[in-house]
Amino acid sequence: MKNSKYNVYTKFIFLLSILFGVSCLAQNNTKSKTPTNLLIILADQWRGQALGFEGKEPVMTPSLDKFAKESLVLTQMVSNYPVCSPARAMLMTGQYPIKNHVYSNVNSNSAPFGVELSKDAVCWSDILKQNGYFNGYIGKWHLDSPYKPYVPTSNNTEKVAWNEWTSPDRRHGFDYWYAYGTYDEHDKPMYWDTNDKRDDFKYVNQWGPIHEADKALAFFKNENGKIRKSGVPFSLVVSMNPPHSEYKTVPEKYYNLYKNIPLKDLVKDPNIPAEGTEQGDQYRKDIRYYYANITGVDEQIGRILQGMKDQKLDENTIVIVMADHGNCLGKHSEVSKNNIFEESLRIPFIVYWKGYIQPRIDNTFLGSLPDIYPTLLELMGMKDKAPKDLDGKSYAQYYLNGKGEKPTEQYILGAIISNNVNMNTGFRGIRTTDYKLAYVKKKGQGEYVLYDLKADPFELTNIYNPDLPIVKKLRPSLMQWIDKTKDGFVLDK
């Protein structure tokens, strides 16, 4: 009898140890048994406040509302340099703009100063390619400088040229290429296909996000193995231009969802300028169209996610839905982005990995774009493949279950004037969950700005005082970061 009890006890302890081991493995494992696929859906100029489930703005995002319940949502993710090219370069290189040399938008003004993604940069897509992945890119790229004779598209005909073909040797490991540099006629977008030469671009009579979602679905289906290499892991980036301007090219069915909503219900926030002011009137003209674009993109994201599920690819694919930066749309009297305000900095950031990442909304994690690269590599089991010169840091364990180290601050920069190679321009700042301290230079004059993000979420009052304890804490950290990144920006005392 005594022996029987002992056997039952030992079996119980043995079962407990197995269960405990499985639990630990589930919490600490950062790699599935088979290579993990990657899907990044990147929208342009979508501010983080404009998500239905956040409840901050009257915008309709039913697809992401549903997806957020299954995913990790980092509500404090920022675009550290909130403008297209620098943000995208940080995502691709894991480096801040001073190091990767994309410290302003890529166009004909910045081209003479070498502002573009270097052919020699080691992007995360290069690492995946070296490790057997098939990589695909659909949509906006905006990381290659235009050169003469400029490609004859509408945004290359004025004083500043923007659009350029990306030659195969500059695609950083992307095998399937259906993309363009930058082009804003969303209802008649243009693309270069994988094997197209520079003069072979084509126009499509379809709203860009719908067409790009169609292309993503075809990539997943891979009928007859014609689009991607079968039997190997893949990554896919779907980079949609809306809700970037021009806003009015949105399909009518999305605009009609907002057409009859009273304007007063869409214009409630206290940081929207008054009616009769230039930016106040512009906000009122654009807000319905901006929200309509977001709802349209949301629907296409839903189609992509469903298509992935239909092909049973959701079982082993990490999915990130994000934006490159936000958009003030007139708030704070700022026409768009490239400024220090929350509407410009904060972006949607939703991460899904079935069975590995615990679904939750995290309101404290201070995410930065350069951290995405090393975090993804670690999650995908390639931590040791990350280059040594990354500025970003991996937070893979925190992504999985909210445990372990997390950042205590974010650093921001922007508005650098590229046409005189003067880094001592624009703004630099530091942001925590509670405060944002920045030094802003305009027309040769500098000003410190401090916002209490908890007490003043709409950033109406600059409370900067050099004697405040929070200033004495944050300013040295900002100075250290500027020094560490070898920035030429000078903080005045």
C-alpha positions, -999 to 999 in steps of 0.1 A, spaced: 0 0 0 28 23 10 46 15 -23 14 22 -43 11 56 -27 47 63 -35 42 54 -72 12 76 -75 31 105 -59 61 101 -82 39 99 -112 22 131 -101 55 149 -96 67 136 -130 35 149 -147 39 183 -130 75 186 -142 64 179 -178 36 205 -176 60 230 -160 86 223 -187 60 228 -215 48 260 -199 83 274 -197 91 264 -232 59 281 -245 69 313 -226 106 313 -236 106 297 -270 113 324 -297 113 301 -326 88 276 -340 100 241 -351 98 252 -388 111 285 -402 86 312 -395 71 334 -423 68 371 -419 42 396 -432 45 433 -427 16 455 -437 28 491 -438 4 521 -442 16 556 -449 6 586 -426 -18 567 -404 -17 582 -369 -20 559 -340 -50 576 -325 -71 568 -355 -81 532 -346 -116 523 -338 -107 501 -308 -87 529 -292 -118 550 -289 -100 583 -293 -114 592 -328 -147 585 -346 -130 563 -372 -142 529 -384 -116 501 -385 -136 469 -380 -108 446 -394 -82 459 -371 -106 460 -341 -110 423 -346 -74 416 -353 -63 435 -322 -81 411 -300 -59 383 -313 -26 402 -311 -2 423 -292 -10 460 -295 17 485 -286 -1 518 -282 30 538 -274 50 529 -306 64 560 -323 80 568 -355 113 582 -343 117 604 -374 81 610 -385 85 613 -422 85 587 -450 120 579 -460 138 581 -426 111 560 -410 113 533 -436 151 533 -435 150 528 -397 126 499 -402 148 483 -428 182 489 -413 176 489 -375 197 521 -374 189 558 -366 190 582 -396 224 597 -388 240 563 -392 220 550 -422 223 584 -439 186 587 -446 181 618 -425 154 634 -447 130 624 -474 146 609 -505 141 633 -535 161 654 -560 168 680 -533 185 655 -510 200 633 -537 232 654 -541 240 647 -505 237 609 -508 204 607 -489 191 573 -498 193 537 -486 228 525 -493 232 495 -516 257 482 -490 233 485 -460 225 451 -444 187 451 -441 167 424 -423 155 412 -457 192 406 -467 195 384 -436 164 365 -444 176 360 -480 209 347 -468 190 322 -447 169 306 -474 139 329 -474 120 341 -505 112 378 -500 84 398 -516 77 436 -517 45 452 -528 38 489 -530 56 521 -519 94 519 -513 107 555 -513 143 548 -505 161 554 -538 171 588 -551 157 600 -584 183 606 -611 182 623 -645 166 618 -669 138 615 -644 111 589 -648 83 607 -666 56 604 -639 35 633 -626 54 638 -593 87 641 -612 77 671 -634 79 700 -609 109 716 -592 114 685 -570 115 650 -584 104 621 -561 98 588 -579 124 563 -590 128 527 -601 147 504 -578 172 483 -597 175 446 -588 209 452 -571 193 478 -547 163 456 -536 180 442 -505 171 405 -509 135 410 -522 130 384 -549 94 393 -559 91 431 -566 59 449 -575 66 484 -563 73 521 -570 94 548 -553 67 573 -543 36 582 -562 4 598 -548 -23 592 -575 -40 565 -555 -68 559 -580 -44 553 -608 -12 540 -592 19 529 -611 43 500 -605 74 482 -617 72 444 -618 101 422 -608 116 419 -643 107 454 -656 133 478 -667 133 515 -657 110 525 -687 86 496 -683 64 509 -655 27 504 -658 -4 522 -646 -34 505 -630 -70 517 -630 -78 506 -595 -74 521 -560 -39 513 -549 -47 494 -516 -73 472 -534 -48 463 -561 -20 457 -536 -43 434 -515 -51 414 -547 -13 410 -553 -8 399 -518 -35 373 -521 -19 360 -553 14 358 -535 -1 336 -508 -19 314 -533 12 310 -554 -7 292 -581 15 267 -600 45 281 -580 48 310 -604 51 339 -579 73 326 -550 95 297 -545 75 268 -531 87 249 -500 107 276 -485 98 303 -459 89 337 -471 86 373 -460 62 398 -476 59 435 -472 27 452 -484 33 489 -483 1 509 -490 2 547 -496 -32 558 -483 -41 574 -459 -13 596 -474 -27 625 -494 -43 629 -520 -72 621 -498 -101 627 -522 -91 598 -545 -106 573 -520 -134 551 -534 -168 566 -529 -182 537 -508 -157 545 -480 -164 582 -481 -201 576 -479 -196 560 -445 -187 595 -432 -205 618 -456 -236 623 -433 -218 624 -400 -221 659 -386 -188 678 -388 -191 687 -351 -188 649 -343 -156 646 -363 -140 678 -350 -140 675 -312 -104 675 -301 -91 708 -285 -59 708 -305 -78 714 -338 -75 750 -348 -106 771 -349 -128 774 -379 -117 804 -400 -80 797 -395 -61 782 -424 -53 748 -408 -86 747 -390 -105 750 -422 -81 725 -439 -87 699 -412 -125 703 -416 -121 698 -454 -99 667 -451 -111 647 -420 -139 628 -437 -116 618 -466 -88 609 -442 -110 586 -422 -125 571 -454 -90 562 -466 -82 546 -432 -115 525 -434 -106 515 -470 -71 504 -460 -86 486 -430 -109 466 -453 -79 456 -475 -59 445 -445 -88 423 -435 -88 408 -470 -51 401 -467 -54 385 -433 -83 364 -444 -64 353 -475 -34 343 -454 -58 323 -432 -75 306 -462 -41 293 -473 -34 281 -437 -4 304 -436 -15 320 -403 -4 290 -384 33 299 -388 35 336 -398 45 366 -377 23 395 -388 29 432 -381 5 459 -391 20 494 -387 25 528 -403 56 547 -411 45 578 -392 13 597 -383 -3 629 -395 -15 661 -377 -38 670 -406 -39 705 -393 -38 699 -355 -14 722 -337 -15 742 -370 7 716 -385 -3 705 -420 10 670 -418 40 652 -401 77 658 -394 70 675 -360 71 667 -323 34 662 -317 17 629 -308 -4 628 -340 27 629 -360 48 605 -338 24 578 -327 16 549 -351 -5 518 -351 15 488 -342 -1 454 -340 18 421 -338 4 386 -342 20 352 -340 -4 324 -333 4 303 -303 35 323 -294 26 360 -288 1 365 -260 -27 388 -272 -30 420 -251 -30 457 -253 2 472 -239 0 509 -230 35 512 -214 60 497 -239 79 525 -255 86 510 -289 110 525 -315 114 517 -352 151 505 -350 141 479 -325 118 460 -349 147 445 -369 166 428 -341 133 418 -324 121 400 -355 153 382 -360 153 369 -325 117 358 -327 125 340 -360 154 322 -344 182 342 -360 194 364 -332 230 355 -339 226 367 -375 219 404 -365 247 428 -376 267 443 -347 262 479 -358 224 480 -352 211 509 -331 180 489 -322 177 464 -295 157 431 -294 127 429 -271 116 395 -284 108 381 -249 87 410 -240 67 407 -273 60 371 -264 46 375 -229 52 410 -215 80 398 -192 116 409 -191 133 441 -200 115 470 -218 127 505 -228 123 534 -205 124 561 -231 122 569 -269 142 594 -288 129 615 -316 144 637 -343 132 653 -375 130 683 -399 167 681 -407 175 704 -436 193 682 -460 202 707 -487 231 722 -467 242 691 -448 235 708 -415 226 684 -388 222 713 -363 186 718 -377 151 706 -369 143 690 -336 156 664 -312 136 650 -282 130 623 -256 97 608 -248 85 587 -218 50 574 -210 44 606 -190 65 634 -206 80 646 -238 110 670 -238 122 684 -271 144 712 -285 130 727 -317 150 749 -340 131 771 -366 147 799 -386 178 799 -365 159 801 -332 157 773 -307 130 766 -281 126 739 -254 92 722 -252 79 700 -224 45 683 -224 29 664 -196 13 636 -217 -8 624 -189 -23 657 -177 -22 673 -211 -27 646 -238 -35 671 -265 -3 690 -259 -19 724 -254 5 738 -228 43 739 -229 53 736 -192 91 738 -198 111 752 -169 148 743 -167 145 739 -129 119 711 -131 132 677 -118 119 660 -149 139 684 -171 170 677 -151 164 640 -156 155 639 -193 179 665 -207 211 647 -199 197 615 -214 188 633 -246 223 648 -247 239 613 -242 218 599 -271 228 628 -294 264 621 -285 260 583 -289 245 586 -324 272 611 -335 246 637 -343 257 673 -350 227 688 -332 235 713 -304 212 716 -274 213 751 -259 215 755 -222 
